[in-house]
Amino acid sequence: MKEIRFSEHARLKIDVLASRGVSIDLNFVFDTVRSPDKLEIGEEDKLIAQRRLDENLVLRVVYRDFGSFILIIPLYPGRRSRYEKD
């Protein structure tokens, strides 16, 4: 299994979310990348993995696959109503 690394921005975002009452477990992030509910291709060949957090929110993880490892760039919660339209 490929190594998953977090950018400094992604680590900071996890801390900021925790300070605002949204706790993101690292294993949930790993599971989101490995087995997303939805996968999109973003700008510059970035991938966006999405998985349901709760009844109202999804977790979106933006990452790049460098072959030997995966780098998580940012991650953020989003409203299901916005991202689960299709």
N, C-alpha and C positions, 0 to 999 in steps of 0.2 A: 504494500500500500504506500502511496506517495506521502512524503512529508508535507504537512500543512504549516505554513508560516504566517505570522500576522505582521502587517506593516505597523509602524509606530502610530499611524492614524487610526488603524483598526483597534489597537490596544487602548488608545485614548478614548475612542468612541464607546468601547465597552465600559470604561470607568465613568464616563459622563452619563451614560444610560443608567448605570447602577446608582449614581448619585440622585437620579430623578425617579427612582423606584422601579426601573425596568431592568431586571436582572437577567443577563444572557449567559447561560452555561456554555462553556467552551465545547463540551461534547455535543450540545445542540447545534453549534456552529459547524462542527465537523460533520455531523449527520446531514445538515442542510446542504453542504457541498457534495458529499458522497451520494446522497439520495434525496434530491430536491423534489418538491411537489411540482415545481415548474422551473424550467431553465431557459434563459434568454441569452442572445448574443448582443452585447452592447457595443459601444464605440471602441475602436482600436482593438478589436478582438477580445475585449473583456467579457467574461461570463458573469451572469447574474443568476444565482441560485436562490430559490424562494421556498420557504416552508412556513406552515401555519404555526403561529405562537399561541394564539388563543382564539376565542370566538370573534374578536374584532381586529386582530393584528396578524401580520405576517412578518417574518424576518427575511430581509433581502441581503444577500452577501455577494459583493462584487469582488471578483478574483481573476487572476491570470494563471494559466497553466503553463509552466516553463519546462514541462517534460519530466524533469527530475524532482520537482516540487511544485506546490501550489502556493501562491502568495495572495492572501486576503488583503484587499486594499481598504475599502470601507465596508461597513455593514450598518444596517439601519432598520428599525421597525417601520412598517407602513400599514395603512388601513387596508383591510381585505377588500373593502368596497372599491378601492382604487385599482388594486393589482389583480383581482380575481374576476375580471369581467368576461374572460373567454373560457 
